[in-house]
Amino acid sequence: MQRIVVIGAGHASGQLLDSLRRAGSEAHITLVGEESWLPYQRPPLSKKFLSGELTAERLAFRPESFYEKHQIHTRLSCRAVSIDRDIQTVSLAGGETLAYDLLALTTGTRVRELAIPGAELAGVHYLRGIDDALGLQADWQGRDNVCVIGGGFIGLEVAASARTLGKNVTVVEMMDRLMARAVSPGMSEYFLGLHTRNGAHVMCSTGVSELLGTDGRVSGVRLSDGREIPTDVVVVGIGVVPNQELAQEAGLACDNGILVDEFARTSDPKIVSAGDCTNHPNSLLGRRLRLESVHNALEQAKSAAASLMGEKLAYAQVPWFWSDQYNSKLQMVGLSEGFDRAVQRGNPDEDKFSLFYYRGDVLIAIDSVNRPGDHMPGKKLLAAGISPTPEQAADPEFPLKSLL
């Protein structure tokens, strides 16, 4: 019987396992995951889970019975430490080895950590997994002041959750605007206003030099200009790095992620990879990139499963993302980087608008706030290479679906 080992228990592995069994694979499958949890959804961790609206059980990608029914052997709280491609084995931290015929790497990313004095103090949190969220939930109970370091998606989602719970929130962002790596200046300005209106104090163009402590617990944040912010809890959200070391040490090609082709195949024909850890080609965008998104993890995992089955399913889709902050849902499709014109549709003052981004006459991305009617056809327009005119995009009454 063919042996497939899957390393990493996130979105990509959950989809990969499902796709394999749906396609009729009868292989002996072993899932190796460092966390104690079966594959689960991460996006709610900074939103409804953190604010107490969802339980951990509701996050599961598939129930435990799925793995039993499909005879998927799970090795949780277990870390893979090396891969021997010559004899096709994976070594685990406890000394055990697993033999494989085919291997899937869905190792994801890990948080980028603060490298400043005081970063090791109690009360300093990162948010990547369920255990991180549970720890933060427990720690800020009865504590009023939260400082969020980093004004990206995770930091702002945590800030919104904290404000919803009545915490005093300060957001410190090193760059000159919020979510600067992901959205345009116009969208950054909207979200700055949104957080300010909801009572958060936002400081951009502001660095952090030290975390201050009292009796081993964080009590303040010293900014790069010398000012100090008293706080009870610090949440750090300054980005992630791909978990590529296992692949790299095994001699697989890596460059800001594990290099794969459009079929999710690595430089070793017996090894596939999918999810946040991969650097992959996108034929629609005409370049390589590494994406941190649920959509990427799920769709690329389908391609990886097909490759493990000896079939070819190219992964070539327009990237899309979302973020929930307060009552505003941001939905993004395409990559706006390099746009030379932004066209507004709808009214930001009503928390309901979209920005259409053009490079020349070509639509390259759409960011929508509470306008799913723009986002859904927008995905299809971008995938088909169809560009509404700027005048059509600016008219909220113009039916984008009519162009498809």
Backbone hydrogen bonds in HBPLUS format (Angstrom, degrees):
<---DONOR---> <-ACCEPTOR-->    atom                        ^
c    i                          cat <-CA-CA->   ^        H-A-AA   ^      H-
h    n   atom  resd res      DA  || num        DHA   H-A  angle D-A-AA Bond
n    s   type  num  typ     dist DA aas  dist angle  dist       angle   num
A0028-HIS N   A0002-GLN O   2.75 MM  26  6.08 160.3  1.78 172.3 172.6     1
A0101-ASP N   A0003-ARG O   2.79 MM  98  5.15 170.3  1.80 141.9 143.9     2
A0102-LEU N   A0003-ARG O   3.12 MM  99  6.50 157.8  2.17 158.7 161.7     3
A0004-ILE N   A0028-HIS O   2.88 MM  24  6.11 164.2  1.90 150.7 155.8     4
A0030-THR N   A0004-ILE O   2.96 MM  26  6.45 154.0  2.03 158.0 166.2     5
A0005-VAL N   A0102-LEU O   3.15 MM  97  6.65 156.4  2.21 154.4 158.5     6
A0104-ALA N   A0005-VAL O   2.89 MM  99  6.31 157.3  1.94 160.3 164.6     7
A0006-VAL N   A0030-THR O   2.82 MM  24  6.15 167.4  1.84 167.6 169.3     8
A0032-VAL N   A0006-VAL O   2.81 MM  26  6.12 166.6  1.83 172.7 174.8     9
A0007-ILE N   A0104-ALA O   2.89 MM  97  6.24 169.4  1.90 169.0 168.8    10
A0106-THR N   A0007-ILE O   2.82 MM  99  5.85 165.2  1.85 164.2 168.2    11
A0008-GLY N   A0032-VAL O   2.75 MM  24  5.89 173.9  1.75 175.7 175.6    12
A0014-GLY N   A0010-GLY O   3.03 MM   4  6.20 161.2  2.07 153.1 158.9    13
A0015-GLN N   A0011-HIS O   3.04 MM   4  6.31 162.0  2.07 155.3 159.0    14
A0016-LEU N   A0012-ALA O   2.87 MM   4  6.00 158.0  1.92 148.3 155.5    15
A0017-LEU N   A0013-SER O   2.92 MM   4  6.03 167.9  1.93 155.7 156.7    16
A0018-ASP N   A0014-GLY O   3.24 MM   4  6.36 162.0  2.28 140.6 145.7    17
A0019-SER N   A0015-GLN O   2.81 MM   4  5.98 163.5  1.83 154.7 159.5    18
A0020-LEU N   A0016-LEU O   2.94 MM   4  6.13 155.4  2.00 149.2 155.6    19
A0021-ARG N   A0017-LEU O   3.16 MM   4  6.41 171.0  2.17 153.5 154.7    20
A0022-ARG N   A0018-ASP O   2.92 MM   4  6.08 158.3  1.97 150.3 157.4    21
A0023-ALA N   A0019-SER O   2.97 MM   4  6.04 142.5  2.11 140.7 149.8    22
A0025-SER N   A0020-LEU O   2.98 MM   5  5.40 160.5  2.02 156.0 149.9    23
A0024-GLY N   A0021-ARG O   3.05 MM   3  5.08 157.2  2.10 102.7 109.3    24
A0073-HIS N   A0029-ILE O   2.94 MM  44  6.14 157.1  2.00 164.5 157.1    25
A0031-LEU N   A0073-HIS O   2.71 MM  42  6.09 162.3  1.74 162.7 168.9    26
A0075-ARG N   A0031-LEU O   2.68 MM  44  5.88 157.0  1.73 171.0 178.7    27
A0033-GLY N   A0075-ARG O   2.96 MM  42  6.22 166.1  1.98 145.2 147.6    28
A0078-CYS N   A0033-GLY O   2.92 MM  45  5.64 178.8  1.92 138.8 139.2    29
A0077-SER N   A0035-GLU O   2.83 MM  42  4.82 161.1  1.87 126.5 124.1    30
A0061-PHE N   A0039-PRO O   2.86 MM  22  5.59 170.0  1.87 137.2 137.1    31
A0041-GLN N   A0059-LEU O   2.82 MM  18  5.24 159.1  1.87 142.6 147.9    32
A0045-LEU N   A0042-ARG O   2.90 MM   3  5.55 156.8  1.95 128.4 135.8    33
A0047-LYS N   A0044-PRO O   2.92 MM   3  4.87 150.5  2.00 104.2 113.8    34
A0049-PHE N   A0044-PRO O   2.94 MM   5  5.46 155.1  2.00 138.3 142.5    35
A0051-SER N   A0047-LYS O   3.07 MM   4  6.29 153.3  2.14 152.8 160.8    36
A0053-GLU N   A0048-LYS O   2.73 MM   5  4.96 136.7  1.92 161.4 162.4    37
A0052-GLY N   A0049-PHE O   3.07 MM   3  5.13 156.8  2.13 102.7 109.6    38
A0058-ARG N   A0055-THR O   3.11 MM   3  5.45 133.3  2.34 104.4 116.0    39
A0059-LEU N   A0056-ALA O   3.03 MM   3  5.37 155.3  2.10 109.2 117.0    40
A0060-ALA N   A0057-GLU O   3.43 MM   3  5.82 161.0  2.47 109.2 113.8    41
A0066-PHE N   A0063-PRO O   2.96 MM   3  5.54 145.9  2.08 114.3 123.3    42
A0067-TYR N   A0064-GLU O   3.12 MM   3  5.61 125.1  2.44 109.0 120.4    43
A0068-GLU N   A0064-GLU O   3.30 MM   4  6.68 153.3  2.37 147.1 154.8    44
A0069-LYS N   A0065-SER O   2.77 MM   4  5.86 169.9  1.78 153.8 157.1    45
A0070-HIS N   A0066-PHE O   3.02 MM   4  6.10 156.8  2.07 143.9 149.9    46
A0072-ILE N   A0067-TYR O   2.85 MM   5  4.94 172.1  1.86 151.4 153.8    47
A0071-GLN N   A0068-GLU O   3.16 MM   3  5.05 163.4  2.19 104.8 108.2    48
A0093-ALA N   A0079-ARG O   2.80 MM  14  5.45 144.5  1.92 160.8 171.2    49
A0081-VAL N   A0091-SER O   2.78 MM  10  5.72 162.5  1.81 153.6 159.8    50
A0091-SER N   A0082-SER O   2.87 MM   9  5.22 163.4  1.89 147.7 153.4    51
A0084-ASP N   A0089-THR O   2.87 MM   5  5.27 168.8  1.88 155.0 158.9    52
A0088-GLN N   A0084-ASP O   2.78 MM   4  5.50 113.8  2.22 137.1 155.7    53
A0089-THR N   A0084-ASP O   3.08 MM   5  5.27 152.2  2.16 135.6 143.8    54
A0100-TYR N   A0088-GLN O   2.93 MM  12  5.58 161.6  1.96 150.0 149.3    55
A0090-VAL N   A0098-LEU O   2.78 MM   8  5.08 149.9  1.87 142.2 152.5    56
A0098-LEU N   A0090-VAL O   2.78 MM   8  5.08 157.3  1.83 145.9 153.5    57
A0092-LEU N   A0096-GLU O   2.78 MM   4  5.34 170.7  1.79 167.8 167.8    58
A0095-GLY N   A0092-LEU O   2.97 MM   3  5.56 166.6  1.99 122.7 126.2    59
A0103-LEU N   A0270-LYS O   2.94 MM 167  6.33 159.8  1.98 161.0 166.4    60
A0272-VAL N   A0103-LEU O   2.90 MM 169  6.40 157.9  1.95 159.5 164.1    61
A0105-LEU N   A0272-VAL O   2.88 MM 167  6.28 157.6  1.93 142.8 149.2    62
A0274-ALA N   A0105-LEU O   3.19 MM 169  6.66 148.8  2.29 146.8 152.3    63
A0243-ASN N   A0108-GLY O   2.94 MM 135  5.81 173.5  1.94 148.1 146.2    64
A0110-ARG N   A0241-VAL O   2.92 MM 131  5.54 154.1  1.99 152.3 159.3    65
A0241-VAL N   A0110-ARG O   2.82 MM 131  5.54 154.1  1.89 156.8 165.6    66
A0112-ARG N   A0239-GLY O   2.84 MM 127  5.50 161.7  1.87 142.9 136.9    67
A0119-ALA N   A0116-ILE O   3.26 MM   3  5.87 153.7  2.33 142.2 141.2    68
A0211-LEU N   A0117-PRO O   2.88 MM  94  6.19 170.0  1.89 156.8 160.2    69
A0121-LEU N   A0118-GLY O   3.14 MM   3  5.53 170.4  2.15 117.9 120.4    70
A0122-ALA N   A0216-GLY O   3.11 MM  94  6.29 164.0  2.14 158.2 153.2    71
A0218-VAL N   A0122-ALA O   2.87 MM  96  6.04 170.8  1.88 169.1 166.1    72
A0234-VAL N   A0123-GLY O   2.95 MM 111  6.22 172.3  1.96 160.8 160.9    73
A0125-HIS N   A0234-VAL O   2.78 MM 109  6.08 162.0  1.81 153.9 160.1    74
A0236-VAL N   A0125-HIS O   2.78 MM 111  6.11 168.7  1.79 168.5 169.5    75
A0132-ASP N   A0129-GLY O   3.11 MM   3  5.26 121.5  2.47  98.7 113.0    76
A0133-ALA N   A0129-GLY O   3.13 MM   4  6.51 157.5  2.18 150.9 156.8    77
A0134-LEU N   A0130-ILE O   2.84 MM   4  6.13 160.9  1.87 159.3 165.0    78
A0135-GLY N   A0131-ASP O   2.94 MM   4  6.04 154.2  2.01 141.6 148.6    79
A0136-LEU N   A0132-ASP O   2.97 MM   4  6.24 154.0  2.04 147.9 154.7    80
A0137-GLN N   A0133-ALA O   2.85 MM   4  6.03 164.7  1.88 151.8 156.3    81
A0138-ALA N   A0134-LEU O   3.02 MM   4  6.20 164.5  2.05 147.8 151.3    82
A0139-ASP N   A0135-GLY O   3.00 MM   4  6.08 151.1  2.08 140.0 148.5    83
A0140-TRP N   A0136-LEU O   2.98 MM   4  6.13 158.1  2.03 158.6 161.1    84
A0143-ARG N   A0140-TRP O   3.10 MM   3  4.98 166.5  2.12 117.8 118.1    85
A0168-ASN N   A0144-ASP O   2.76 MM  24  5.90 164.8  1.78 160.9 166.1    86
A0232-ASP N   A0145-ASN O   2.99 MM  87  5.18 158.0  2.04 126.6 133.5    87
A0233-VAL N   A0145-ASN O   3.11 MM  88  6.44 141.8  2.27 155.8 165.6    88
A0146-VAL N   A0168-ASN O   2.83 MM  22  6.05 173.9  1.83 172.2 173.4    89
A0170-THR N   A0146-VAL O   3.01 MM  24  6.48 152.6  2.08 156.0 164.0    90
A0147-CYS N   A0233-VAL O   2.89 MM  86  6.30 164.3  1.92 159.4 163.8    91
A0235-VAL N   A0147-CYS O   2.92 MM  88  6.33 158.7  1.97 152.0 157.3    92
A0148-VAL N   A0170-THR O   2.76 MM  22  6.12 163.5  1.79 163.2 168.9    93
A0172-VAL N   A0148-VAL O   2.83 MM  24  6.21 164.1  1.85 168.7 172.9    94
A0149-ILE N   A0235-VAL O   2.81 MM  86  6.17 161.0  1.85 157.6 164.2    95
A0237-GLY N   A0149-ILE O   2.82 MM  88  5.99 175.4  1.82 165.8 164.2    96
A0150-GLY N   A0172-VAL O   2.80 MM  22  5.87 158.3  1.84 154.1 161.4    97
A0179-MET N   A0151-GLY O   2.79 MM  28  5.84 155.3  1.85 146.8 154.2    98
A0156-LEU N   A0152-GLY O   2.99 MM   4  6.05 165.8  2.01 156.6 160.6    99
A0157-GLU N   A0153-PHE O   2.88 MM   4  6.02 153.7  1.95 153.1 161.1   100
A0158-VAL N   A0154-ILE O   2.93 MM   4  6.10 161.5  1.96 154.5 159.2   101
A0159-ALA N   A0155-GLY O   2.91 MM   4  6.11 154.1  1.98 141.5 149.5   102
A0160-ALA N   A0156-LEU O   2.91 MM   4  6.09 156.0  1.97 143.1 148.9   103
A0161-SER N   A0157-GLU O   2.99 MM   4  6.23 157.7  2.04 145.4 151.5   104
A0162-ALA N   A0158-VAL O   2.83 MM   4  6.06 159.1  1.88 152.9 158.8   105
A0163-ARG N   A0159-ALA O   2.93 MM   4  6.17 158.2  1.97 149.4 155.0   106
A0164-THR N   A0160-ALA O   2.93 MM   4  6.09 154.6  1.99 145.7 153.1   107
A0165-LEU N   A0161-SER O   3.13 MM   4  6.41 136.3  2.33 138.8 149.7   108
A0165-LEU N   A0162-ALA O   3.13 MM   3  5.13 129.1  2.41  93.6 106.9   109
A0167-LYS N   A0162-ALA O   2.91 MM   5  5.31 161.6  1.94 150.9 144.9   110
A0166-GLY N   A0163-ARG O   2.84 MM   3  4.86 157.8  1.89 105.6 111.8   111
A0201-HIS N   A0169-VAL O   2.92 MM  32  6.21 171.3  1.92 152.5 155.2   112
A0171-VAL N   A0201-HIS O   2.76 MM  30  6.18 159.9  1.80 157.2 163.6   113
A0203-MET N   A0171-VAL O   2.78 MM  32  6.03 161.7  1.81 165.4 171.6   114
A0173-GLU N   A0203-MET O   2.83 MM  30  6.10 170.2  1.84 165.2 164.5   115
A0206-THR N   A0173-GLU O   2.98 MM  33  5.69 177.6  1.98 138.4 138.9   116
A0205-SER N   A0175-MET O   2.74 MM  30  4.86 167.3  1.75 134.2 130.8   117
A0182-ALA N   A0179-MET O   2.95 MM   3  5.49 153.5  2.03 116.8 125.3   118
A0183-VAL N   A0179-MET O   2.98 MM   4  5.96 161.2  2.01 173.1 177.8   119
A0188-SER N   A0184-SER O   2.96 MM   4  6.25 157.4  2.01 155.0 162.4   120
A0189-GLU N   A0185-PRO O   2.92 MM   4  6.12 155.9  1.98 149.6 155.3   121
A0190-TYR N   A0186-GLY O   3.18 MM   4  6.47 152.8  2.26 140.4 147.0   122
A0191-PHE N   A0187-MET O   3.10 MM   4  6.40 165.6  2.12 153.1 155.4   123
A0192-LEU N   A0188-SER O   2.92 MM   4  6.17 145.3  2.04 147.8 158.1   124
A0193-GLY N   A0189-GLU O   3.10 MM   4  6.32 160.9  2.13 147.8 152.0   125
A0194-LEU N   A0190-TYR O   2.88 MM   4  6.19 150.0  1.97 146.0 155.6   126
A0195-HIS N   A0191-PHE O   3.05 MM   4  6.14 168.0  2.07 145.2 146.9   127
A0196-THR N   A0192-LEU O   3.00 MM   4  6.13 157.5  2.05 146.4 153.5   128
A0197-ARG N   A0193-GLY O   2.85 MM   4  5.96 162.2  1.89 149.8 154.4   129
A0198-ASN N   A0194-LEU O   3.13 MM   4  6.32 138.2  2.32 137.3 148.3   130
A0200-ALA N   A0195-HIS O   2.96 MM   5  5.41 158.3  2.00 158.2 151.4   131
A0199-GLY N   A0196-THR O   3.01 MM   3  5.19 160.1  2.05 109.6 112.4   132
A0224-SER N   A0207-GLY O   2.86 MM  17  5.02 154.5  1.92 123.1 122.8   133
A0209-SER N   A0222-ARG O   2.91 MM  13  5.83 156.4  1.97 149.1 157.0   134
A0210-GLU N   A0222-ARG O   3.37 MM  12  5.12 157.2  2.43 141.2 139.4   135
A0222-ARG N   A0210-GLU O   2.79 MM  12  5.12 168.8  1.80 160.6 161.7   136
A0212-LEU N   A0220-GLY O   2.77 MM   8  4.78 158.1  1.81 132.0 137.7   137
A0219-SER N   A0212-LEU O   2.73 MM   7  5.63 166.6  1.75 143.8 144.0   138
A0220-GLY N   A0212-LEU O   3.29 MM   8  4.78 143.1  2.43 130.4 122.9   139
A0214-THR N   A0217-ARG O   2.77 MM   3  5.35 156.8  1.82 154.3 157.2   140
A0217-ARG N   A0214-THR O   3.10 MM   3  5.35 163.2  2.13 110.7 116.0   141
A0231-THR N   A0219-SER O   3.02 MM  12  5.19 166.5  2.04 113.0 115.4   142
A0221-VAL N   A0229-ILE O   2.83 MM   8  5.06 146.6  1.95 134.3 145.3   143
A0229-ILE N   A0221-VAL O   2.82 MM   8  5.06 156.5  1.87 142.2 150.2   144
A0223-LEU N   A0227-ARG O   2.76 MM   4  5.31 165.7  1.78 161.0 165.5   145
A0226-GLY N   A0223-LEU O   2.90 MM   3  5.31 161.5  1.94 117.4 120.8   146
A0244-GLN N   A0242-PRO O   3.04 MM   2  5.62 123.6  2.37 106.6  90.7   147
A0248-GLN N   A0244-GLN O   2.81 MM   4  5.98 162.1  1.84 158.2 164.5   148
A0249-GLU N   A0245-GLU O   2.81 MM   4  5.92 169.0  1.82 157.3 159.1   149
A0250-ALA N   A0247-ALA O   3.11 MM   3  5.10 132.2  2.35  94.3 107.7   150
A0252-LEU N   A0247-ALA O   2.98 MM   5  5.34 160.1  2.02 154.8 148.3   151
A0251-GLY N   A0248-GLN O   2.91 MM   3  5.15 158.1  1.96 107.9 114.3   152
A0259-LEU N   A0253-ALA O   3.02 MM   6  5.68 156.3  2.08 137.2 143.0   153
A0255-ASP N   A0257-GLY O   2.78 MM   2  5.19 156.3  1.84 156.3 160.1   154
A0258-ILE N   A0277-CYS O   2.75 MM  19  6.08 158.1  1.80 152.0 155.0   155
A0279-ASN N   A0258-ILE O   2.93 MM  21  5.56 164.4  1.95 127.1 128.7   156
A0260-VAL N   A0279-ASN O   3.15 MM  19  6.31 159.8  2.19 155.4 155.1   157
A0261-ASP N   A0265-ARG O   2.98 MM   4  5.46 139.7  2.14 135.3 146.7   158
A0264-ALA N   A0261-ASP O   2.98 MM   3  5.28 157.3  2.03 120.9 120.5   159
A0315-TYR N   A0262-GLU O   2.78 MM  53  5.33 159.8  1.82 148.2 154.5   160
A0273-SER N   A0264-ALA O   3.00 MM   9  5.62 153.2  2.07 149.0 156.7   161
A0266-THR N   A0271-ILE O   3.05 MM   5  5.85 170.3  2.06 155.3 155.2   162
A0271-ILE N   A0268-ASP O   2.94 MM   3  5.45 167.4  1.95 126.5 128.4   163
A0278-THR N   A0275-GLY O   3.11 MM   3  5.89 172.7  2.11 127.2 129.1   164
A0280-HIS N   A0289-LEU O   2.98 MM   9  5.66 156.8  2.04 155.3 147.8   165
A0289-LEU N   A0280-HIS O   2.92 MM   9  5.66 151.7  2.01 151.4 158.0   166
A0282-ASN N   A0287-ARG O   2.93 MM   5  5.71 151.9  2.01 141.2 148.7   167
A0285-LEU N   A0282-ASN O   3.19 MM   3  5.45 128.2  2.48 101.3 113.7   168
A0286-GLY N   A0282-ASN O   2.75 MM   4  5.82 130.8  1.99 145.6 161.5   169
A0297-ALA N   A0293-SER O   3.12 MM   4  6.39 164.1  2.15 147.0 151.3   170
A0298-LEU N   A0294-VAL O   2.91 MM   4  6.15 168.3  1.92 163.9 165.9   171
A0299-GLU N   A0295-HIS O   2.99 MM   4  6.07 173.2  2.00 155.8 157.9   172
A0300-GLN N   A0296-ASN O   2.91 MM   4  5.77 160.8  1.95 148.8 155.1   173
A0301-ALA N   A0297-ALA O   3.07 MM   4  5.95 144.7  2.20 134.1 143.5   174
A0302-LYS N   A0298-LEU O   3.26 MM   4  6.59 140.3  2.43 139.3 148.5   175
A0303-SER N   A0299-GLU O   3.37 MM   4  6.78 149.5  2.47 140.0 147.1   176
A0304-ALA N   A0300-GLN O   2.90 MM   4  6.25 153.8  1.97 148.2 156.1   177
A0305-ALA N   A0301-ALA O   2.87 MM   4  6.08 158.0  1.92 148.2 153.3   178
A0306-ALA N   A0302-LYS O   3.06 MM   4  6.28 157.7  2.11 142.3 148.1   179
A0307-SER N   A0303-SER O   3.02 MM   4  6.31 157.4  2.07 147.8 153.6   180
A0308-LEU N   A0304-ALA O   2.98 MM   4  6.31 152.6  2.06 147.9 155.4   181
A0309-MET N   A0305-ALA O   3.05 MM   4  6.34 133.4  2.27 140.4 153.2   182
A0309-MET N   A0306-ALA O   3.00 MM   3  5.01 130.0  2.26  95.5 109.7   183
A0311-GLU N   A0306-ALA O   2.81 MM   5  5.00 162.2  1.84 149.9 144.1   184
A0310-GLY N   A0307-SER O   2.97 MM   3  4.98 159.3  2.02 104.5 109.9   185
A0334-GLY N   A0319-PRO O   2.79 MM  15  5.30 164.7  1.82 163.6 164.9   186
A0321-PHE N   A0332-MET O   2.87 MM  11  5.10 151.6  1.95 138.5 147.1   187
A0332-MET N   A0321-PHE O   2.90 MM  11  5.10 172.8  1.90 142.4 144.6   188
A0323-SER N   A0330-LEU O   2.86 MM   7  5.10 144.7  1.98 143.1 150.0   189
A0330-LEU N   A0323-SER O   2.81 MM   7  5.10 167.9  1.83 164.5 161.4   190
A0325-GLN N   A0328-SER O   2.99 MM   3  5.40 172.7  2.00 159.2 160.7   191
A0328-SER N   A0325-GLN O   2.94 MM   3  5.40 161.0  1.98 134.8 137.7   192
A0370-ASN N   A0329-LYS O   3.01 MM  41  5.36 159.3  2.06 149.0 150.3   193
A0331-GLN N   A0368-SER O   2.77 MM  37  5.12 161.0  1.81 152.0 158.7   194
A0368-SER N   A0331-GLN O   2.76 MM  37  5.12 165.9  1.78 153.6 158.6   195
A0333-VAL N   A0366-ILE O   2.95 MM  33  5.43 155.4  2.01 153.6 161.3   196
A0366-ILE N   A0333-VAL O   2.89 MM  33  5.43 155.2  1.95 155.5 162.0   197
A0339-PHE N   A0336-SER O   3.04 MM   3  5.70 136.2  2.24 155.4 150.6   198
A0340-ASP N   A0358-TYR O   2.81 MM  18  6.09 162.3  1.84 157.4 162.0   199
A0341-ARG N   A0358-TYR O   3.23 MM  17  5.14 134.3  2.45 147.6 144.7   200
A0358-TYR N   A0341-ARG O   2.82 MM  17  5.14 165.9  1.84 158.0 161.4   201
A0343-VAL N   A0356-PHE O   2.82 MM  13  5.01 161.3  1.86 144.8 151.1   202
A0356-PHE N   A0343-VAL O   2.82 MM  13  5.01 166.9  1.83 147.2 150.6   203
A0345-ARG N   A0354-SER O   2.88 MM   9  5.09 157.0  1.94 152.6 153.1   204
A0354-SER N   A0345-ARG O   2.74 MM   9  5.09 150.3  1.82 149.4 159.2   205
A0347-ASN N   A0352-LYS O   2.99 MM   5  5.69 128.2  2.27 155.9 143.1   206
A0350-GLU N   A0347-ASN O   3.02 MM   3  5.48 152.9  2.10 111.6 119.9   207
A0352-LYS N   A0347-ASN O   3.36 MM   5  5.69 166.1  2.38 141.9 142.4   208
A0351-ASP N   A0348-PRO O   2.89 MM   3  4.86 161.7  1.92 109.1 112.5   209
A0353-PHE N   A0369-VAL O   3.08 MM  16  5.40 139.1  2.26 136.6 148.5   210
A0369-VAL N   A0353-PHE O   2.74 MM  16  5.40 170.4  1.75 172.9 176.3   211
A0355-LEU N   A0367-ASP O   2.77 MM  12  5.26 155.7  1.83 153.9 162.4   212
A0367-ASP N   A0355-LEU O   2.98 MM  12  5.26 161.8  2.01 150.1 155.1   213
A0357-TYR N   A0365-ALA O   2.88 MM   8  5.20 177.8  1.88 156.1 155.4   214
A0364-ILE N   A0357-TYR O   2.83 MM   7  5.79 169.9  1.84 156.6 159.7   215
A0359-ARG N   A0362-VAL O   2.88 MM   3  5.34 157.9  1.92 151.3 156.5   216
A0362-VAL N   A0359-ARG O   3.19 MM   3  5.34 159.7  2.23 122.6 122.1   217
A0374-ASP N   A0371-ARG O   2.97 MM   3  5.62 162.4  2.00 118.8 124.3   218
A0375-HIS N   A0371-ARG O   3.30 MM   4  6.68 158.1  2.35 145.4 151.7   219
A0376-MET N   A0372-PRO O   3.00 MM   4  5.99 178.2  2.00 155.8 155.4   220
A0378-GLY N   A0374-ASP O   2.97 MM   4  5.79 139.5  2.14 137.1 149.7   221
A0379-LYS N   A0375-HIS O   2.99 MM   4  6.27 145.7  2.12 152.0 157.3   222
A0380-LYS N   A0377-PRO O   3.05 MM   3  5.14 114.2  2.50  96.3 112.0   223
A0381-LEU N   A0377-PRO O   2.83 MM   4  6.13 155.5  1.89 155.4 163.2   224
A0382-LEU N   A0378-GLY O   3.00 MM   4  6.16 168.7  2.01 153.5 155.5   225
A0383-ALA N   A0379-LYS O   3.06 MM   4  6.19 159.1  2.10 143.2 149.4   226
A0384-ALA N   A0380-LYS O   2.98 MM   4  6.07 145.4  2.11 141.4 150.2   227
A0385-GLY N   A0381-LEU O   2.96 MM   4  6.03 111.2  2.44 136.2 153.3   228
A0386-ILE N   A0381-LEU O   2.87 MM   5  4.98 160.3  1.91 151.3 150.1   229
A0385-GLY N   A0382-LEU O   3.15 MM   3  4.98 149.6  2.25  95.7 104.9   230
A0392-GLN N   A0389-THR O   3.01 MM   3  5.14 117.3  2.42 101.0 116.1   231
A0393-ALA N   A0389-THR O   2.94 MM   4  6.25 162.1  1.97 159.4 164.8   232
A0394-ALA N   A0390-PRO O   2.96 MM   4  6.07 148.0  2.07 141.8 149.8   233
A0395-ASP N   A0392-GLN O   3.28 MM   3  5.35 145.4  2.41  99.1 108.7   234
A0398-PHE N   A0395-ASP O   2.95 MM   3  5.40 155.9  2.01 115.5 123.0   235
A0402-SER N   A0399-PRO O   3.01 MM   3  5.61 151.1  2.10 113.8 121.7   236
A0403-LEU N   A0400-LEU O   3.07 MM   3  5.80 165.7  2.09 120.6 124.9   237
A0404-LEU N   A0401-LYS O   3.09 MM   3  5.53 161.2  2.13 113.6 119.4   238
